[in-house]
Amino acid sequence: MSLSKIGTGFSNAFLYAAGGCFLVGTGVTVVDVALRAISGSNVPAAIELTSLSIGLGALLSIPVCYAHGAHVTAKLLSELSPARFERPLGMLGALVSVLFAVMLFWIVVENTWSKLTSPETTTDLGLPIPIALSTITITLGVAAVSAVAGALAAIRFRSGGDQ
């Protein structure tokens, strides 16, 4: 199995997981609103469940964006003069993405490490904070690796490898 097929498999898995998280968040919100309208009751912990599922969906989307170079670049400049701006801005965007992803990962690693044995739980659902933070840390670690992969692809493109 080639490295690109493995990368595509991981990318698809992260996209499906992110989509599932978004669907859960949307579903909880719809059910909560419907219950309030019909019976005046609500879904217990609806706000926390929606926030956590949508947040996790966004986190799971980050590695895919980095790996595919879907970071924000100055489109106006690259569309005005693609030969002059597209590659340098793509390289700059890829390198800034790596810096951001690695810094964010490091910050979350330190926070997770400090709370590893904490008895804290989330307010409504009672999820252990160390487990929640570990999930975030792993996802951001994959995002950092994906950012590096995206930067390497941009470098290969810059040097003429993928043109």
C-alpha positions, 0 to 999 in steps of 0.5 A: 500500500502506498504512502499516498493511499494511507494518507488518503485513508487517514484524511477520509477517516478524519473527514467522516469523523468530523462530519459525524460530530457535526451531525451529532451536534446538529441532531442534538440541537434539532431534537432539543428545539423540537422537544421544547416546542412539543413538550416544554422539556429539553435534552439534558446537557444539550448545550455541552453535548452540542459544544463538545461535538461541534468543537471536536468536529472542527478539531478533526477537520484541522489535520485534513486542511493542513495536509491538503494545503487548504490554509488561507492565503492571499487569494487576491494577489495569487489570482492577479499574478499566479506565476509571481505570488501563488508559490511564495504565498503557498510556501509562506502559508504552509510554513506559518501553518507548521509553526502555528500547529506545532505551537498549539500542540505544544501548549495543549501538551503542557496543559494536558500533562498538568491535568493528567491526574485531575479528578475534574469533569465537564459540568453537565456530562461528567466527562473526565477532563484528562480524557477530553484533553488527551483527545484534543492533544492527539488530534492536534498532534496529528494536525502538526504532522499534517501541517508538516506533510502539507509544507513538504508537499508545498516545498516539492511543488516549489522545487518543481516536483509536482508541477 
